Amino acid sequence: QVQLVESGGGLVQDGGSLRLSCEASVTSFPIASMGWYRQAPGKEREMVAYKRTSGDANVAEAVKGRFTISRAKSQNTVYLQMNMLTPEDTAVYYCNLVAWDGRIVWGQGTQVTVSS
């Protein structure tokens, strides 16, 4: 059973930065991609960014140029560097892992709050 451990959320002022981390509890797991989704109050969960083990990445238009996704060499950790944060980025951020066999694993979520 794979678990995802997230860290790095918190409260930051408008224009500030935060870095989220998410580590999968096992190594040598057949990970196809790891990434981040977010859900703001009253809204649906939306994709923020993900990075495939093959190397290519996908970043949502709303955060492109401000957020950067990366994965550790070990490939079982994913990071989200968030710069130029705005109150519209306030949400619970969820780490996501997709395995090659189609299994999907979610983290417990970490709150990001941007004050104006």
N, C-alpha and C positions, 0 to 999 in steps of 0.2 A: 504494500500500500504506500503510495507516494503522498507525502504532505508537502505543502508549500508554506514557507515561513517568510512573512513580509515584515519589513521595517522601513522607517524613514518618513512616515507621515507626520503631520503636525500643523501648527498654525504659523502662517507667514503673512507678511504685508504685501499689498499690491506691488508687483514688480520684483518680488523676491524670488528665491530659488529653493528647491528641495530636491533631494535625491532619494528615490525609492529603491529598495533592494528586495529581491525574492529568491530564496534558495530552495531547491527541491531536496527532500530529505534523503534521497538515494542517488548514487552515482551509477553509471553504466545503464541508465534507463533509456529506452528507445524514444527520445524526445524529438519530435518533429519541429515544434516551435514553442517559444515561451513569449509571453507578452503581458500587456496591461489593458484592462477595461476600467471604466468608471461609471458610477451611477450617482447622479445628483438627485436631491429630494424631488419627488413628483415626476421624475423622468425615467426613461428606459435606460438600461445598461448599454453603453456604447464602447466600441473598440477605440483605444487610444493609440496603441502601437504594438507590433509583435515582430519577432525576429526568428526566422527559420534557422535550423541547425546548418542548413546549406549556406547561410550567410546573408541572404537577401532579407530586407525588412519592409514593413508597411507601416506608415504613420498617417494618422487621421489629419485631414486638411485643417481642422480647427487648432491643431497644436504644431503643425509643421513649421519648422524654423525656430521653435521655442523648446520643444521636447526632443530628447535624443535617447534612443533605446540601444542598449548594448548587452552583450552576454560575456560572461567570464570564459576563459580558455577551457575550463572544465566543462562548460556548456550547461551546467546544472544551476546556474545563477543568472538572473536577468536584472538589469538596472534600468531605471528611468530617470534621467536627469531632466528636471523641469526648471526652465528659466523663464523670466518675464511673466510670472504667474499673475493671473487676474482673478477677480472674484468669480468669474464664470467657470473657472477651473475647480471651484469648490465641489467636492464629491467624495464618495468612498471609492477608493481605487483597489481593484481586485487583480491579483496576479492570476495568470492563466497558463496552463500547460496542455499541449496537445501531443499525444503519443502517436507513433507511427501506426499503431493498430486502431486508432480512432478514439481512444480513451481521452476524456477531458477532465482535468483536475483544476479546482479553483482554490485560491487562498481565502483566508477569512476576511480580508478587506482591511484597508488602513485609511483612516480619515485624513483628508487634506482640506484645510480651511484657509482661504485667502481673504484677508480683511482689507476693506477699502480705506 
